[in-house]
Amino acid sequence: VSAQDVVRILAEHETVDTVRLFVNSLGGDVYEGLAIHNALARHGARVEVLVEGVAASIASCIVQAGDVREIAPTGQMMIHE
């Protein structure tokens, strides 16, 4: 999923009260991830994030945009040193 996809989806749902984001990602492009984080953070809705599998590398930064952040019992988060 690109930042452009996330921005478009959020724009299509600009009046919702809650955005739920389910994460299972090994990471990817840092700048795309930062743009996704920023799009979620500036959206007016409450952002709930659930790491269902793994949130590694830049995906762990995207998770931090959540007002609520949860990890499934079998989920993992990897943050670089």
Protein Blocks (a to p, Z undefined) as FASTA:
>chain_A
ZZklmmmmmmmmmmbfbdcdddddebdafklmmmmmmmmmmpmbdcddddfkbcehjlmm
mmmmpmbdcddfkbccdddZZ
